[in-house]
């Protein structure tokens, strides 16, 4: 965290986030800062609490304890919808698209363009299609002429483009990508990472959860290592390497400076599902 | 992609998949009905007067079916439509002589909406599957209809729905107007899109923050309103309201919706399909009567038709486990 102390106030600041499921702690006092225009990678073994942390940030799960500040203001989202209204978007690993609806419908789902006729709100499909085409020309030009196809007829990479288009359609502040490269071919991974850089250049702040450390090293400014629901280390990517990150993920930092995660014998034996 | 779709269309399975949800199947069923009964009873079945009978009967099925179409597209089911129709019809017939036609109609519609609201609230807030909630309403509303009417029949006075406008029975016009209204709601408004989204994936609909609880209640109110209107039409068409009005109507209506190409798996379908399904089922019922099948045989045949309709319409790939 010292690495970021000389910067302006963070866009997102999560402090002391705890999440308890019954007797199991998924998070035990986690901190996270995200600055404007920054790409932060979150890494950790299964059960480290990465997904729980971003689910709390995007409003899908309420924290048991802890505080989230957005632009310095405390926020407590009761639903993903509220988080989206405040400019926090997430692209889920399963993409959360509806296969039997077309590309445009999925991109605008829940935030349709409408126009009033005799006081009744009607869908403004033409306007939504124009905007979808414009989005796709930036994201995935192959989809530009396929916006009327149902998403179930698209490839995995194209579906991800639809999910990302939905996330960036309304100029969010923060975009969370949960394991975005897990289901992609090598070639598509390169395209996705290029896109992340482009969005970062446009000022978007991005959180990237990934098991693929080479992806993290390629596009992230900082990497946050988690283990058993706690922060192990918050590192500038330029000052570390894959070897150190792996060592921190495995040891929880004990072998290094003895900071970060609580002693392992205090951790619950069962990891959250 | 286009080539892949075209290639798959050449296989039997591809043809089957492409037919599902289209109007081809209900139109073929209708044509088959017309051909069979037209051959067996050409003069009686294929007369202008009989077509009007079929269309009038189809209008009732369609009116109730439009509401049910929304319910089914949202991924739920409403089994209570026949009983709700009876409740609306019999109460309207009872109050019409004293209160006048317009208040009677409004009371009937109001009762339909109320029954739908009860269905929706129990479904959403007690978290009970819709087929069980509406199965309970099926017996509850029917019971209330018997209770309020004391088991009596009421001659319908002063319900203006039955009359003719020129050469057309008003029922057909009401059905046409309602079809347009429900088509606009389903295909052109956010509400309709959310109904499809709910049927497509409730999980995703929740994640993107659609107002699902309110939406579900609204859907069942629509269905209750449509069933209520159907009951008013039935009562005035028959000239009398009996507490067993619309008995097993739900079966005919579900068959009409599913045969029309709105599968029970949700998201897909349309009210225009339901129109064709309703005409096909009415032609079938009418033809069976004209050809001289007794009501027991009619029931058996309708049961088989429902199964066949579901075989064509159901998307097994979306279900995974069938239980």
Contacts between the chains, C-beta under 8 A, distances in Angstrom:
chain1	res1	chain2	res2	distance
A	60	B	207	7.1
A	79	B	209	5.7
A	80	B	207	5.5
A	80	B	208	7.1
A	80	B	209	5.6
A	81	B	208	7.2
A	81	B	209	2.3
A	82	B	209	7.6
A	84	B	208	7.7
A	84	B	209	6.4
A	92	B	207	7.2
A	96	B	201	8.0
A	96	B	203	7.5
A	96	B	204	4.7
A	96	B	207	5.0
A	96	B	208	7.3
A	97	B	204	6.7
A	98	B	197	5.7
A	98	B	200	3.9
A	98	B	201	4.9
A	98	B	204	5.3
A	98	B	205	7.6
A	98	B	267	7.3
A	99	B	200	6.9
A	99	B	201	7.7
A	100	B	196	7.5
A	100	B	200	4.8
A	100	B	267	4.3
A	100	B	268	6.1
A	101	B	193	7.9
A	101	B	196	6.7
A	101	B	197	6.7
A	101	B	200	6.0
A	101	B	267	7.4
A	105	B	193	6.5
A	105	B	197	8.0
A	109	B	193	7.8
A	109	B	197	6.2
A	109	B	204	7.7
A	109	B	205	7.8
A	109	B	208	4.9
A	109	B	210	7.5
A	110	B	208	4.0
A	110	B	209	5.2
A	110	B	210	5.5
A	112	B	190	5.1
A	112	B	193	6.8
A	114	B	190	6.4
A	120	B	189	7.0
A	121	B	189	6.4
A	121	B	190	6.2
A	122	B	184	7.9
A	122	B	188	5.1
A	122	B	189	5.8
A	123	B	188	5.8
A	123	B	189	6.4
A	123	B	190	6.3
A	123	B	193	6.5
A	146	B	1	7.1
A	149	B	1	6.9
A	153	B	1	6.1
A	153	B	5	7.4
A	154	B	1	7.8
A	166	B	208	7.9
